[in-house]
Amino acid sequence: MKFERISINPEIMLGKPCIKGTRITVELILEKLGGGGSIEYLLDAYPNITKEDILEAINYANAILKNEDIEEVLINVTR
């Protein structure tokens, strides 16, 4: 699985996975959605991300949690 909208850079947000070109972490997206926020809320609150970015963040987290080879997942993140 390839994640073209997610980047990991040790210089940005302490290396946490982010939406490419932003400082918006996958963690933040999941936290907001888990707290009852909607995709529409995220799009309004963070206008520099798209619905596709949010969906890829969810898919990225799912890949990690499915006990897939984490190294494979990290290799397929676009830097």
N, C-alpha and C positions, 0 to 999 in steps of 0.2 A: 504494500500500500504506500502510495506517495502522497506527501503532504506539501503541496506547493504554496500554501497560504500561511504556513507556520514556519517560524525561524527560531533558532536557538543560537544566541551569541553571548558569550560570557561577559561582554562589555555592556549588555543591555539587560536590565531587570535581573541582575545576578545570574544570568543564564537560563532563566525560566522560559519555557516555550511561549512565544508571543505571536500575535498576528503580524505577519511580515510587514515591515515598514512602519510599525507602531510600537508603542510601549504597553499595549493592551495584552495582558497575559491570558492564556487558556484558563488558568486558575480563576482570574477575575470573572471571565465569562461564565464559567461553571458556578461560581459563587452567586452571581446575580440570578442566573436561571434557577438554581437550587433554592434561592431565597424567595422565589415566587415571581421574579421579573420575567418578562416576556421577551421574545426576539425583537418585537417592536419597541419595547422600552430600551433595549440595548442599542438599537439603531438610532433612536432619538438621543440617547445619552452620549453615544460615541459615534458621531456622524462620519468619522473617517474609516469605519468598518462597514462591511456588507453582510447581508444575510448568508451568503456563501462562506464568508470568513467565520461566522458564528457556527455554521453547520460543520465546517472542517475542524474547528476547535473541539466540538463535541465528538466527532469521529476520531480525532487524535487521542482524546482522553479514553474513549472506548477501546481503541487499539492497545493502549497501555494496560488497561484494566483486564483485557481479555487474556492476560498472561501470554501474549505473543512475545516473541524474542524482542526484548526491549532494545537491544543493540540494533536489530533490523529496523525497528520503528525510528530510532534516532538517526540512522543512516539515511533514511528516506525523507528527512525533513530538509527542506530547501533552506540553505543559509544565505 
